Amino acid sequence: FEEENLKLTVVRARFATAVASFLYFSFLALDYVSAPADVFPVFVWLRIGVVANYLIALILFNTRFGYKYSIEISLWLIYVSVLGISLMSTFIGGFSSQYYIGIIFVLSVPAIFLPWSVTATVWCGIISVVTFMGLNFAFTDFHSENISNILGPFLLLASTVLFAAFANMEKTKSHKRDLELRMQIEHANEELQELDKAK
């Protein structure tokens, strides 16, 4: 099962990373209209930094190292994506910024594409939510925020983590059932071949 999971992770992570390389950088258009002119260059460099991680990962996924540690690499890619967006949010309104929606989108990727374990999904989700909340508490004037502006992003992000965890739990169960069924079919075919040889 673990070997099958690694193969699936590499294939899906490679595809998701290739798409993300384009999408993450394309949101510079949103940054251009949302961020103050003096902050926009910071956003450019943050997105370049994140995309650089994607491109390095795409190279690694084609190596034995990348295959062996594909889950860890994909975990890092999700986190660094969240980190970039969280840093950007501190420049444009903090908790009242709508940039947390981008984090919801990023955290949905494991639920849709990646065959992570529930443990990996939950830990990545917790660290991501703590990063967003912590940076905005540390670097924004949250005292002037309405409590709903703080609770809203937190609850939506936490709900996304729970959704991803349950989705990956069901995917793991389904993958194991499919693998067991395939092994039973292969075993039955081998027995039939043995019987044919014995005739």
C-alpha positions in Angstrom: 0.0 0.0 0.0 2.8 2.4 0.9 4.5 1.9 -2.4 1.3 2.5 -4.3 0.6 5.6 -2.3 4.1 7.0 -3.1 3.5 6.4 -6.9 0.1 8.1 -6.7 1.5 11.0 -4.7 4.3 11.7 -7.2 2.0 11.6 -10.2 -0.7 13.8 -8.6 1.8 16.2 -6.9 3.6 16.7 -10.2 0.4 17.7 -11.9 -0.9 19.9 -9.1 2.5 21.6 -8.8 2.7 22.3 -12.6 -0.7 23.9 -12.5 0.0 25.8 -9.3 3.2 27.3 -10.8 1.0 29.1 -13.3 -2.0 29.9 -11.1 0.0 31.2 -8.1 2.0 33.7 -10.2 -1.1 34.7 -12.2 -2.7 36.2 -9.1 -0.2 39.0 -9.4 -3.1 40.6 -11.3 -5.1 40.7 -8.1 -2.1 41.9 -6.1 -1.8 44.8 -8.6 -5.3 46.1 -7.9 -5.3 45.2 -4.2 -1.9 46.2 -2.8 -0.6 49.7 -2.4 2.0 50.6 -5.0 4.8 50.6 -2.6 4.0 47.1 -1.4 3.3 45.5 -4.7 7.1 44.7 -5.4 7.0 42.8 -2.1 4.1 40.7 -3.4 6.0 40.1 -6.6 9.0 38.7 -4.8 6.9 36.6 -2.4 5.2 35.0 -5.4 8.5 34.5 -7.2 9.8 32.8 -4.1 6.9 30.4 -3.8 6.9 29.5 -7.5 10.7 28.9 -7.3 9.8 26.2 -4.7 7.4 24.7 -7.1 9.9 24.6 -9.9 12.5 23.0 -7.7 10.0 20.4 -6.6 9.1 19.6 -10.2 12.7 18.7 -10.7 12.9 16.7 -7.5 9.8 14.7 -8.3 11.8 13.2 -11.2 14.6 11.9 -8.9 14.8 9.0 -6.5 15.0 11.4 -3.6 11.9 13.2 -4.8 10.0 9.9 -5.2 11.0 8.7 -1.7 10.1 12.0 0.0 7.2 13.0 -2.3 4.8 13.3 0.6 7.1 15.5 2.6 7.8 17.7 -0.5 4.1 18.1 -1.2 3.5 19.0 2.4 6.2 21.7 2.2 4.7 23.1 -1.1 1.3 23.5 0.5 2.8 25.2 3.6 5.0 27.6 1.6 2.0 28.5 -0.5 0.0 29.3 2.7 3.0 31.2 4.1 3.2 33.4 1.1 -0.5 34.3 1.2 -0.4 34.8 4.9 2.5 37.3 4.6 0.7 39.2 1.9 -2.5 39.5 4.0 -0.6 41.3 6.7 0.1 44.2 4.2 -3.5 44.6 3.0 -5.9 44.6 5.9 -4.9 41.6 8.0 -7.9 39.7 9.1 -10.3 41.9 7.1 -8.4 41.0 3.9 -10.0 38.5 1.6 -6.7 36.9 0.9 -7.5 34.1 3.3 -9.8 32.7 0.6 -6.6 31.8 -1.3 -5.5 29.7 1.7 -8.8 27.9 1.6 -8.1 27.1 -2.0 -4.6 25.9 -1.3 -5.8 23.7 1.6 -8.4 22.1 -0.6 -5.7 20.7 -2.9 -4.8 17.8 -0.6 -8.5 16.9 -0.4 -8.9 16.8 -4.1 -5.5 15.6 -5.5 -3.1 14.3 -2.9 -3.4 10.9 -1.2 -2.1 12.1 2.2 -2.7 10.4 5.5 -5.2 12.0 7.8 -2.3 12.8 10.2 -0.3 14.6 7.6 -3.4 16.5 6.4 -4.4 17.6 9.9 -0.8 18.7 10.9 -0.3 20.6 7.7 -3.7 22.3 8.2 -3.1 23.2 11.9 0.3 24.7 11.1 -1.2 26.6 8.1 -4.0 28.1 10.2 -1.6 28.9 13.1 0.7 30.6 10.6 -2.1 32.8 9.1 -3.5 33.7 12.5 -0.1 34.2 14.2 1.3 36.5 11.5 -1.8 38.6 11.5 -1.9 38.9 15.2 1.8 39.8 15.2 2.0 42.3 12.3 -1.4 43.9 12.1 -3.5 46.2 14.2 -5.9 43.4 15.2 -7.2 45.4 18.2 -9.3 47.6 15.9 -10.8 44.6 14.1 -14.4 43.5 14.6 -14.4 40.1 16.2 -16.3 38.7 13.3 -13.4 39.6 11.0 -11.1 37.4 13.1 -13.5 34.5 13.7 -14.7 34.4 10.1 -11.4 33.4 8.5 -10.4 31.2 11.4 -13.7 29.1 11.3 -13.6 28.8 7.5 -9.9 27.8 7.5 -10.5 25.2 10.3 -13.5 23.9 8.4 -11.4 23.4 5.3 -8.9 21.5 7.3 -11.6 19.2 8.6 -13.0 18.7 5.1 -9.6 17.8 3.8 -9.0 15.4 6.6 -12.3 13.5 6.1 -11.8 13.5 2.4 -8.4 11.9 2.7 -9.6 9.4 5.3 -12.2 8.2 2.8 -9.7 8.2 -0.1 -7.3 6.1 2.0 -10.1 3.6 2.8 -11.2 3.4 -0.8 -7.6 3.0 -2.1 -7.0 0.2 0.4 -10.2 -1.6 -0.7 -9.3 -1.2 -4.4 -5.8 -2.6 -3.7 -7.1 -5.6 -1.7 -9.6 -6.4 -4.4 -6.9 -6.2 -7.1 -4.7 -8.5 -5.1 -7.5 -11.0 -4.7 -8.2 -10.9 -8.4 -4.5 -11.4 -9.2 -4.3 -14.3 -6.7 -7.4 -15.9 -8.2 -5.9 -15.6 -11.7 -2.7 -17.3 -10.5 -4.6 -20.2 -9.0 -6.5 -20.6 -12.3 -3.2 -20.6 -14.2 -1.9 -23.3 -11.8 -5.0 -25.4 -12.4 -4.6 -25.1 -16.1 -1.0 -26.2 -15.9 -2.0 -29.2 -13.8 -4.5 -30.5 -16.4 
